[in-house]
Amino acid sequence: MGMNTLQNKAHEVERRLRAAYPDALCSLQYSDPFQLLVATRLSAQCTDARVNLVTPALFAAYPDASRMAEADLGHVEELIRSCGFYHTKARNLIDMAQMLLAVYGGRVPDTLEDLIRLPGVGRKTANLILGDVYGLPAVVADTHLIRIAGLLGLVHTKDPAKVEQQLRALLPPEHSNDFCHRCVLHGRAVCVARRPRCANCVLADICDFRFQ
């Protein structure tokens, strides 16, 4: 499929998902950029639902970078234990808060380059911050997006960085961030891993997987 044809297909997928899921919201619960940064770090290899159960107590104790920077490592580990990999995540959260204070004056940075300098922050987290906090064009290459974009035939790789790059070339920049949220919603509601409900899918007639 040529680039223009593939781009047209991506635009049509985006249009249909926008109609099906008008509220393209991040499912993580937070009240400011720092809390979204923390919640997203916790969500690695953990469900958003589990993270949302954990963060109220965590944010009550450590609501901002200055408090988190002085946190007791053992206490943070205890609060986030059920999120998995809690030793590494707790250390990252404290180190991240300390770097935010030392380098960025306590403010969450607004560039990919600065965000990925923070301990434990990769491109997925950085793009989520850029899109949801700063309203910049972003592609959050999470497992739902990678899987659905592959099934549709929009990408032919499972490498997150390559998926991000390829979708940036296909999607309207102003819709790219919301497109990723809508793919997550679609992946949970209809295009479920290993048991997709193709008969109920608004994308079935343009999906490569459907016709395999």
Long-range contacts (C-beta under 8 A, 24 or more apart in sequence): 1-153, 3-169, 6-153, 6-154, 6-170, 7-169, 7-170, 9-152, 9-153, 9-154, 9-206, 10-154, 10-167, 10-170, 10-171, 11-170, 11-171, 11-172, 12-206, 13-152, 13-154, 13-179, 13-203, 13-206, 14-171, 14-172, 14-175, 14-179, 14-182, 16-202, 16-203, 17-179, 17-182, 17-183, 17-186, 17-202, 17-203, 18-175, 18-178, 18-179, 18-182, 19-202, 20-182, 20-186, 20-202, 21-181, 21-182, 21-185, 21-186, 24-177, 24-178, 24-179, 24-181, 24-182, 24-185, 25-181, 26-128, 26-132, 26-181, 27-52, 27-184, 28-52, 28-55, 29-55, 30-55, 31-59, 32-64, 33-107, 33-108, 33-129, 33-133, 34-64, 34-65, 34-68, 34-97, 34-100, 34-108, 35-59, 35-63, 36-128, 36-129, 36-132, 36-133, 37-96, 37-108, 37-118, 37-121, 37-125, 37-129, 38-68, 38-93, 38-96, 40-124, 40-125, 40-128, 40-129, 41-89, 41-92, 41-93, 41-96, 41-120, 41-121, 41-125, 42-80, 42-83, 42-89, 43-83, 44-85, 44-89, 45-84, 45-85, 46-83, 46-84, 50-82, 50-83, 51-83, 53-82, 54-79, 54-80, 54-82, 54-83, 62-97, 64-106, 65-97, 65-100, 65-101, 65-106, 66-97, 66-101, 66-106, 67-97, 68-93, 68-94, 68-96, 68-97, 69-94, 69-97, 69-98, 69-100, 69-101, 71-97, 88-120, 89-120, 91-119, 92-119, 92-120, 93-120, 95-119, 95-120, 96-120, 96-121, 108-133, 110-134, 110-136, 123-160, 123-161, 123-164, 124-160, 127-164, 127-177, 130-177, 131-176, 131-177, 131-180, 132-177, 136-177, 137-168, 137-173, 137-174, 137-176, 137-177, 138-176, 138-177, 138-180, 139-163, 139-164, 139-167, 139-168, 139-171, 139-176, 139-177, 139-179, 139-180, 140-177, 140-180, 140-181, 141-167, 141-180, 142-180, 142-184, 143-187, 144-183, 144-184, 144-186, 144-187, 144-188, 144-191, 145-180, 145-183, 145-184, 145-187, 147-187, 147-191, 147-193, 148-183, 148-186, 148-187, 148-191, 149-183, 151-191, 151-196, 151-207, 151-208, 151-209, 152-203, 152-206, 152-207, 152-208, 152-209, 153-207, 153-208, 153-209
